[in-house]
C-alpha cells in the first residue's frame, strides 16, 4: 500500500530498511527499497516461469491420457484415466484463470 503511494524512497538513510510481512512474519530486507523491488520483480518472474513449466507438464500429461482414452490397451483402467483427465483439466483451467 505505502510502496505504491511512493512512501518508501530509494535514497533513504542507511538506518531505514525495507521490510515485508509474509504469513504474519516480519522479514527485514538488507538493502534499499530499489534493491527490494528488483528482488521482488525477479522472484515474481521466477514464479511465473515455474507456473508456466507446471502448466506444460499438465498439458503433456493430458495429451497422454487423451491418447490412452482414445486407444486403450487391456491394462488401462478407463475410469481412473477419465478421473485423472478431469482433475488435470480442472487444474489447467484454474491455472488459466490465475494468469
C-alpha positions in Angstrom: 0.0 0.0 0.0 2.6 2.6 1.1 5.1 1.5 -1.6 2.5 2.1 -4.3 2.0 5.6 -3.0 5.7 6.4 -3.1 6.0 6.1 0.7 9.4 4.5 0.5 12.3 6.2 -1.1 15.5 4.7 -2.7 17.7 7.3 -1.1 16.5 6.6 2.5 19.0 6.7 5.3 21.2 3.7 6.0 19.2 3.0 9.2 15.9 2.5 7.3 15.4 -1.0 5.9 12.6 -2.2 3.7 10.5 -5.0 5.2 7.8 -7.4 4.2 5.1 -9.2 6.1 4.6 -12.8 4.9 2.2 -15.1 6.8 2.3 -12.7 9.8 6.1 -12.8 10.0 8.1 -9.6 9.6 11.0 -10.1 7.2 13.7 -7.4 7.1 15.5 -6.9 3.8 19.1 -5.7 3.7 19.5 -3.1 1.1 17.5 -0.1 0.0 14.0 0.0 -1.5 15.2 -0.2 -5.1 17.1 -3.4 -4.3 14.0 -4.8 -2.6 11.8 -4.0 -5.6 14.3 -5.5 -8.0 14.4 -8.7 -5.9 10.6 -8.8 -5.7 10.3 -8.5 -9.5 12.9 -11.2 -10.0 11.0 -13.6 -7.7 7.7 -12.9 -9.5 9.4 -13.7 -12.8 10.7 -17.0 -11.4 7.2 -17.8 -10.1 5.7 -17.1 -13.5 8.3 -19.4 -15.2 7.6 -22.2 -12.7 3.9 -21.8 -13.2 4.3 -22.0 -17.0 6.5 -25.1 -16.6 3.9 -26.8 -14.4 1.2 -25.9 -17.0 3.3 -27.5 -19.8 3.7 -30.7 -17.7 -0.1 -30.8 -17.1 -0.8 -30.3 -20.8 1.6 -33.1 -21.7 0.0 -35.5 -19.2 -3.4 -34.5 -20.5 -2.3 -35.4 -24.1 -1.0 -38.7 -22.9 -4.3 -39.5 -21.1 -6.3 -38.5 -24.2 -4.2 -40.9 -26.3 -4.8 -43.7 -23.8 -8.6 -43.0 -23.7 -8.9 -42.9 -27.5 -6.9 -46.2 -28.0 -7.0 -48.0 -24.7 -5.0 -51.2 -24.0 -6.2 -54.0 -21.9 -4.1 -52.8 -19.0 -5.6 -49.3 -18.9 -8.2 -48.5 -16.2 -10.6 -46.3 -18.2 -12.4 -45.0 -15.1 -9.1 -43.9 -13.5 -7.9 -42.3 -16.7 -11.2 -40.4 -17.0 -10.9 -39.2 -13.4 -7.4 -38.1 -14.0 -8.4 -36.4 -17.2 -11.0 -34.3 -15.4 -8.6 -33.5 -12.5 -5.9 -32.2 -14.8 -8.4 -30.3 -16.9 -9.6 -28.6 -13.7 -6.0 -27.7 -12.7 -5.3 -26.3 -16.1 -8.5 -24.2 -16.0 -7.5 -22.9 -12.6 -4.0 -22.0 -13.8 -5.5 -20.1 -16.8 -7.8 -18.1 -14.6 -4.9 -17.2 -12.2 -2.8 -15.7 -15.0 
